[in-house]
Amino acid sequence: MTFMNETDMTATNAGIPSDISPVTPVPRRRRAPTVVKSTPAVQAAKSRAVKTDNSPQMGLDLWPDTVRGIPNAALRGSLFSISQIRPTAKKRELIAAVDGIEVRVKGERFNQSDLDVWEELIHLARGKALGDRVQFSSNALLKALDRGTGGTQHEQLAEDIMRLRSTSVEIRWVKEGKRFAGGLISEYFYDENLQAYVVVFSEKMLKLFSEGYTRVDWEQRKRLKSNNLAKWLHAFYSSHAEPFDYKVETIRDLCGSKSDQRLTDFRKQLRVAVEKLKSIGALLEWKIDPKSDLVSVRKKPSASQARHLEKRKERENNAAFNAPQVGFEQF
C-alpha cells in the first residue's frame, strides 16, 4: 500500500479502491497539523520500560467535564465512519486515514454512534489508572448521550459496547514505526440486578493518547444530533489548530462515505454540514473553491492549540535568526 506524496495536488490512488486508500491532504501551508501534547506525567509513564507491581499506575489526563479527550489517530480517518451500514472485515482491512497513519480493522466497523459511546466511556475513565474498573449505570450513560432509556436504546448500547470490545483495531504511526493493536475496550461485564456496567481499559490505550489527543467540545457535538457528517467533520477539524485544505473527494474517502456516492451529492451534504459547524461556533469561515474543489476552513484554536502555535512560531523565528546569512562574511 503506497501513500501519496504531499505534493500530489490531485490526491489519486490509481488501481486502489477509494474506500480503503490512505489519503493525503493538499498542503496549503508548510506547517504540520497540531496535536495536543501529552503531559509530563504521561511522558514519564511512557519512559518506563517495565511496569512492576510496585511501580506507579498509569492513567489519562484529567480534562474538564465540558470536553471529551479522544486520540487524534481515531479522528483523522474512517475508523468511526459516517455510514449507517456496518460491513464486517474478516481479515485485517486497511481503511482510509491521513498520511502518516495506517489504520486496519478486523470485525464489525464503527460509526459515529460508537464514537459517542467511546468518548463517554473514556471520559468516565479519566483520572483513573488504566486497568481500573469503571462502573456506571446504563440509564445514566444513555442520558449522558441524550438517548432514550427504553428497551431499544438499552439494546443498542449493549451492541455498541460489545462492538467496541470485539472489533480489533491496529493503528500504525508510519514515521515512528510503532503500532497499537487491540480492542478499544479491554473487557466489560453487566450486572442485571443493578443495571450497571463495568468496563476496563488496557494500559495500551496510553499509547494512543501519548501520540496526541484532542479535547472535543462535548456540547457542540451533541448539538449536531444525527448529522453524522457534521459530527465527523467537527471531530476531524477539532484535531487541527490550522486545518489543511482538502479536496471534496478526499474528505468523502476519509469520513467513510459510501464509495459509490456521487461526488455531486456528497458535495451538497458537505455544504450543509460545514454550515452547521459554523452556526454552532465550531468554524469561523469555510469555502469550497469551484476550480480546485478544495475545502478551506478557518477556526479558532483551543487554548492548548494556541500555545502550541505560539511555541512553533517561536521555534521557526529562532531557526531563521540562527541560519547562516548568505553574502555576509562569517567571523
Residue pairs with C-beta under 8 A, 6 or more apart in sequence:
1 16
1 21
1 22
1 94
1 102
2 13
3 22
3 24
3 99
3 100
3 174
4 11
4 12
4 13
4 22
4 23
4 24
4 99
5 24
6 24
6 25
6 27
6 99
7 27
8 24
9 26
9 292
11 23
11 24
11 26
11 247
11 249
11 250
13 21
13 22
13 23
17 259
18 96
18 249
18 252
18 253
18 259
19 78
19 95
19 96
19 253
19 256
19 259
20 93
20 94
20 95
20 96
21 96
21 253
22 94
22 96
22 97
22 98
22 99
22 101
22 102
23 96
23 97
23 98
23 99
23 250
23 253
23 254
24 98
24 99
24 250
25 98
25 99
25 244
25 245
25 246
25 250
26 244
26 245
26 246
26 247
26 250
26 292
26 294
27 244
27 245
28 244
28 245
28 296
29 242
29 244
31 242
31 312
33 76
33 98
33 239
33 240
33 241
33 242
33 243
33 244
34 240
34 241
34 242
34 301
34 305
34 308
34 309
34 312
35 72
35 211
35 212
35 213
35 214
35 239
35 308
36 72
36 212
36 213
36 214
36 215
36 302
36 304
36 305
36 308
37 212
37 304
37 308
38 46
38 61
38 209
38 210
38 212
38 213
39 61
41 61
42 58
42 61
42 206
42 209
42 210
43 210
45 56
45 58
45 206
45 210
46 206
46 210
48 55
51 58
51 203
57 129
57 130
57 131
57 132
58 129
58 130
58 203
58 206
59 126
59 127
59 128
59 129
59 130
59 132
60 69
60 122
60 125
60 126
60 127
60 128
60 130
60 205
60 206
60 209
61 69
61 126
61 209
62 126
62 127
63 69
63 126
63 215
64 215
65 123
66 217
66 218
66 219
67 215
67 216
67 217
67 218
68 119
68 120
68 122
68 123
68 215
68 216
68 218
68 221
69 122
69 123
69 126
69 209
69 213
69 214
69 215
69 216
70 115
70 118
70 119
70 122
70 213
70 214
70 216
70 235
71 208
71 209
71 211
71 212
71 213
71 214
72 211
72 212
72 213
72 214
72 239
73 79
73 97
73 101
73 103
73 171
73 173
73 180
73 208
73 211
73 212
74 80
74 115
74 171
74 208
75 214
75 216
75 235
75 236
75 238
75 239
76 97
76 98
76 101
76 236
76 239
76 254
77 95
77 96
77 97
77 98
77 101
77 103
77 254
78 95
78 96
78 97
78 103
78 253
78 254
78 255
78 256
79 95
79 97
79 103
79 105
79 110
79 169
80 110
80 111
80 112
80 114
80 115
80 118
80 232
80 235
80 256
81 109
81 110
81 111
81 112
81 232
81 255
81 256
81 257
82 111
82 112
82 228
82 229
82 231
82 232
82 255
82 256
82 257
83 109
83 111
83 228
83 256
83 257
83 258
84 111
84 228
85 258
86 108
86 109
86 111
87 108
87 109
88 107
88 108
88 109
89 105
89 106
89 107
89 109
90 106
91 106
92 104
92 105
92 106
92 168
92 170
93 104
93 105
93 106
94 102
94 103
94 104
95 103
95 104
95 105
95 256
96 103
96 253
96 254
96 256
97 103
97 254
98 254
100 173
100 174
100 175
101 171
101 172
101 173
101 174
102 171
102 172
102 174
103 169
103 170
103 171
103 172
104 169
104 170
104 172
105 167
105 168
105 169
105 170
106 167
106 168
106 170
107 163
107 166
107 167
107 168
108 163
108 166
108 167
109 167
109 256
110 163
110 164
110 167
111 228
111 256
112 228
112 231
112 232
113 156
113 160
114 160
114 163
114 164
115 231
115 235
116 145
116 221
117 141
117 145
117 157
117 160
117 161
117 164
118 164
118 184
118 185
119 216
119 218
119 221
120 141
120 144
120 145
121 134
121 141
121 161
121 164
121 185
121 199
121 201
122 201
124 134
124 136
125 132
125 134
125 199
125 201
128 134
130 201
130 202
130 203
130 205
130 206
131 186
131 200
131 201
131 202
131 203
132 200
133 198
133 199
133 200
134 198
134 199
134 200
134 201
135 196
135 197
135 198
136 196
136 197
137 194
137 195
137 196
137 197
138 154
138 157
138 190
138 195
138 196
138 197
139 149
139 195
141 157
141 197
142 148
142 149
142 153
142 154
142 157
143 149
146 222
147 153
147 156
147 157
158 190
161 185
161 188
161 197
161 199
164 183
164 184
164 185
165 183
165 184
165 185
165 186
165 187
165 188
166 183
167 183
167 184
168 181
168 182
168 183
169 180
169 181
169 182
169 183
169 184
170 179
170 180
170 181
171 179
171 180
171 181
171 208
172 178
172 179
173 179
173 211
176 211
178 207
180 204
180 207
180 208
181 204
182 202
182 204
185 199
185 200
185 201
186 199
186 200
186 201
186 202
187 199
187 200
188 197
188 198
188 199
188 200
189 197
189 198
190 196
190 197
190 198
191 197
191 198
214 235
214 238
214 239
215 238
215 302
215 304
216 234
216 235
216 238
217 234
217 238
217 282
220 234
220 280
220 281
220 282
221 231
221 234
221 235
223 280
224 230
224 231
224 234
224 276
224 277
224 280
227 272
227 273
227 276
229 255
229 257
229 269
229 270
229 273
230 272
230 273
230 274
230 276
230 277
232 255
232 256
233 251
233 255
233 273
233 274
233 277
234 277
234 282
236 254
236 255
237 243
237 277
237 282
237 283
237 297
237 299
238 282
238 302
241 301
241 302
241 305
241 306
241 308
241 309
242 301
242 309
243 297
243 299
245 294
245 295
245 296
246 254
246 294
246 295
247 292
247 293
247 294
247 295
248 263
248 266
248 267
248 270
248 288
248 293
248 295
249 263
249 293
251 270
251 295
252 261
252 263
252 266
252 270
253 259
257 266
267 288
267 293
270 288
270 295
271 288
274 283
274 286
274 295
274 297
275 286
277 283
277 286
278 284
278 285
278 286
282 299
283 297
283 298
283 299
284 298
284 299
284 300
285 297
285 298
286 295
286 296
286 297
286 298
287 295
287 296
288 294
288 295
288 296
289 296
301 309
324 330
